[in-house]
Amino acid sequence: MTGLIPDARLRSAADFVRPGACLADVGCDHAILPVWLCRQGKVRCAYACDIAAGPCERARAAVSRAGLSDCIRVVQTDGLQGLEGCGITDVSICGMGGELIARIISDACFVRDPAVRLILGPMSKPAALRRYLAENGFAVAAESISEVSGKLYFCLCASFDGRTRTLSPFAAEFGEDIPAETPVSPLFLRYLAQKKAALLRRCRGLAQAGLPHEGEDALAEEIERFIHDRT
Ligand SMILES: C[S@@+](CC[C@H](N)C(=O)[O-])C[C@H]1O[C@@H](n2cnc3c(N)ncnc32)[C@H](O)[C@@H]1O
């Protein structure tokens, strides 16, 4: 990250934020996302939130340097605690593990509202996050994938619709409903190939230890079929 310019991962989150939104950026650290979105005039206002004092100080300094103190409020809080009733329309939670993101969503009743958009960028365990969303009535409307320094990251755009869903292992790992006619991006194909290689390594380890590995085998085969069908 250079200065206050978001990298490709944060840009893909920024793309899902709606024009005119009142954004809560959870785990803001340097407040790169809210500062950039306010500077672009894309959001009306923002709450830059972080649980830790150091990131909040960095965020306050960045907001003040950018002359955006009227537009962005820095709040030290766990997740979205204390932000109910603040008129938040869009919530971004990026740069944390999928399980922590799920916990933050589950602790905030006000996001269980179809009008609130969630923009979620898990650094790890995207499958745990997709499962949480599916089982708790959140629909994923769109996903994107980005690359920073050779690492690939998903960004999910979701909102509450109250319908619970059960995801297959493939849908949990890679996203739901990838329509057959949709061209698959080279980045996504690379992600699939990396996952398949990791699964095969895991299968070999489990087999050597005499442990069952049918689930991993089946998922690796499904990835292979998907890659074959789409390329
Ligand atoms: C790796 S940084 C991510 C910064 C930025 N969102 C990004 O994606 O580049 C993670 C930030 O999340 C904050 N964080 C961790 N747990 C949190 C929680 N429960 N509530 C709010 N912030 C949290 C950390 O203090 C840290 O500043």
The ligand as an SDF file (V2000), in Angstrom:
LIG
                    3D

 27 29  0  0  0  0  0  0  0  0999 V2000
   -4.9410   -6.4090    8.6320 C   0  0  0  0  0  0  0  0  0  0  0  0
   -5.7930   -4.9870    9.2210 S   0  0  0  0  0  0  0  0  0  0  0  0
   -6.8510   -4.6550    7.8440 C   0  0  0  0  0  0  0  0  0  0  0  0
   -6.8910   -3.1950    7.4810 C   0  0  0  0  0  0  0  0  0  0  0  0
   -7.7850   -2.8780    6.2900 C   0  0  0  0  0  0  0  0  0  0  0  0
   -9.1880   -3.1370    6.5950 N   0  0  0  0  0  0  0  0  0  0  0  0
   -7.3550   -3.6840    5.0840 C   0  0  0  0  0  0  0  0  0  0  0  0
   -8.0910   -4.5870    4.6610 O   0  0  0  0  0  0  0  0  0  0  0  0
   -6.2660   -3.4060    4.5570 O   0  0  0  0  0  0  0  0  0  0  0  0
   -6.9460   -5.6510   10.3890 C   0  0  0  0  0  0  0  0  0  0  0  0
   -7.4800   -4.5950   11.3320 C   0  0  0  0  0  0  0  0  0  0  0  0
   -8.6400   -5.1300   11.9750 O   0  0  0  0  0  0  0  0  0  0  0  0
   -8.6510   -4.6950   13.3110 C   0  0  0  0  0  0  0  0  0  0  0  0
   -9.5390   -5.5920   14.0700 N   0  0  0  0  0  0  0  0  0  0  0  0
   -9.3020   -6.8690   14.4600 C   0  0  0  0  0  0  0  0  0  0  0  0
  -10.3680   -7.3470   15.1390 N   0  0  0  0  0  0  0  0  0  0  0  0
  -11.3020   -6.3640   15.1480 C   0  0  0  0  0  0  0  0  0  0  0  0
  -12.6080   -6.2510   15.6940 C   0  0  0  0  0  0  0  0  0  0  0  0
  -13.1650   -7.2460   16.3770 N   0  0  0  0  0  0  0  0  0  0  0  0
  -13.2810   -5.0860   15.5310 N   0  0  0  0  0  0  0  0  0  0  0  0
  -12.7060   -4.0530   14.8450 C   0  0  0  0  0  0  0  0  0  0  0  0
  -11.4680   -4.1030   14.3170 N   0  0  0  0  0  0  0  0  0  0  0  0
  -10.7770   -5.2410   14.4750 C   0  0  0  0  0  0  0  0  0  0  0  0
   -7.1780   -4.7340   13.7250 C   0  0  0  0  0  0  0  0  0  0  0  0
   -6.9280   -3.9120   14.8560 O   0  0  0  0  0  0  0  0  0  0  0  0
   -6.4980   -4.2390   12.4370 C   0  0  0  0  0  0  0  0  0  0  0  0
   -6.2990   -2.8390   12.4660 O   0  0  0  0  0  0  0  0  0  0  0  0
  1  2  1  0
  2  3  1  0
  2 10  1  0
  3  4  1  0
  4  5  1  0
  5  6  1  0
  5  7  1  0
  7  8  2  0
  7  9  1  0
 10 11  1  0
 11 12  1  0
 11 26  1  0
 12 13  1  0
 13 14  1  0
 13 24  1  0
 14 15  1  0
 14 23  1  0
 15 16  2  0
 16 17  1  0
 17 18  1  0
 17 23  2  0
 18 19  1  0
 18 20  2  0
 20 21  1  0
 21 22  2  0
 22 23  1  0
 24 25  1  0
 24 26  1  0
 26 27  1  0
M  CHG  2   2   1   9  -1
M  END
$$$$
